[in-house]
Amino acid sequence: MFLLRAVQCGISVSDMEYLTIGMINDMFIEMKNDEYDYPLIATQEDIDNL
């Protein structure tokens, strides 16, 4: 599963020498978050009200 995630992120085997497992997992999670279409996005007014 880890190698699949690395390949999906476009990380080569030689690049994995410089990255930790946690860094690659974080990159994969952020990549999937970027693809998600959020139905509601907070505005500055929403943040101020919080």
GROMACS elastic network, one bead per residue, 0.5 to 0.9 nm:
[ bonds ]
;  ai    aj funct       b0    kb
    1     4     6  0.50890   500
    1     5     6  0.62895   500
    1     6     6  0.87284   500
    2     5     6  0.51867   500
    2     6     6  0.63262   500
    2     7     6  0.87756   500
    2    21     6  0.79196   500
    2    24     6  0.83500   500
    2    25     6  0.79075   500
    3     6     6  0.50143   500
    3     7     6  0.62205   500
    3     8     6  0.85965   500
    3    13     6  0.88069   500
    4     7     6  0.51501   500
    4     8     6  0.61449   500
    4     9     6  0.86760   500
    5     8     6  0.50252   500
    5     9     6  0.62664   500
    5    10     6  0.87003   500
    5    11     6  0.87538   500
    5    24     6  0.76144   500
    5    25     6  0.74124   500
    5    28     6  0.63968   500
    6     9     6  0.51818   500
    6    10     6  0.63703   500
    6    11     6  0.52387   500
    6    12     6  0.74352   500
    6    13     6  0.84225   500
    6    16     6  0.81386   500
    6    24     6  0.64466   500
    6    25     6  0.81469   500
    6    27     6  0.88090   500
    6    28     6  0.76253   500
    7    11     6  0.55533   500
    7    12     6  0.69097   500
    7    13     6  0.86712   500
    8    11     6  0.75933   500
    8    28     6  0.77525   500
    9    24     6  0.80928   500
    9    27     6  0.72004   500
    9    28     6  0.61966   500
    9    31     6  0.75530   500
   11    14     6  0.82396   500
   11    15     6  0.61313   500
   11    16     6  0.68636   500
   11    24     6  0.85094   500
   12    15     6  0.51592   500
   12    16     6  0.65175   500
   13    16     6  0.52324   500
   13    17     6  0.73006   500
   14    17     6  0.57705   500
   14    18     6  0.80451   500
   15    18     6  0.57585   500
   15    19     6  0.69819   500
   16    19     6  0.50793   500
   16    20     6  0.73367   500
   16    21     6  0.85075   500
   16    24     6  0.83374   500
   17    20     6  0.79135   500
   19    22     6  0.81507   500
   19    23     6  0.61355   500
   19    24     6  0.68145   500
   20    23     6  0.51692   500
   20    24     6  0.64835   500
   20    25     6  0.87049   500
   21    24     6  0.52783   500
   21    25     6  0.61911   500
   21    26     6  0.86207   500
   22    25     6  0.50445   500
   22    26     6  0.60586   500
   22    27     6  0.85461   500
   23    26     6  0.50863   500
   23    27     6  0.61579   500
   23    28     6  0.86589   500
   24    27     6  0.50235   500
   24    28     6  0.62154   500
   24    29     6  0.86678   500
   25    28     6  0.51081   500
   25    29     6  0.62219   500
   25    30     6  0.86527   500
   26    29     6  0.51064   500
   26    30     6  0.61286   500
   26    31     6  0.85042   500
   27    30     6  0.52017   500
   27    31     6  0.60961   500
   27    32     6  0.87224   500
   28    31     6  0.50638   500
   28    32     6  0.63431   500
   28    33     6  0.86785   500
   29    32     6  0.52050   500
   29    33     6  0.61823   500
   29    34     6  0.87237   500
   30    34     6  0.61872   500
   30    35     6  0.87795   500
   31    34     6  0.52675   500
   31    35     6  0.66683   500
   32    35     6  0.52024   500
   32    36     6  0.65011   500
   33    36     6  0.52519   500
   33    37     6  0.85364   500
   34    37     6  0.80621   500
   37    40     6  0.88954   500
   38    41     6  0.65729   500
   42    45     6  0.79330   500
   42    46     6  0.57695   500
   42    47     6  0.69244   500
   43    46     6  0.51854   500
   43    47     6  0.65364   500
   43    48     6  0.87535   500
   44    47     6  0.50883   500
   44    48     6  0.61287   500
   44    49     6  0.86089   500
   45    48     6  0.50224   500
   45    49     6  0.61536   500
   45    50     6  0.86452   500
   46    49     6  0.51547   500
   46    50     6  0.63354   500
   47    50     6  0.51199   500
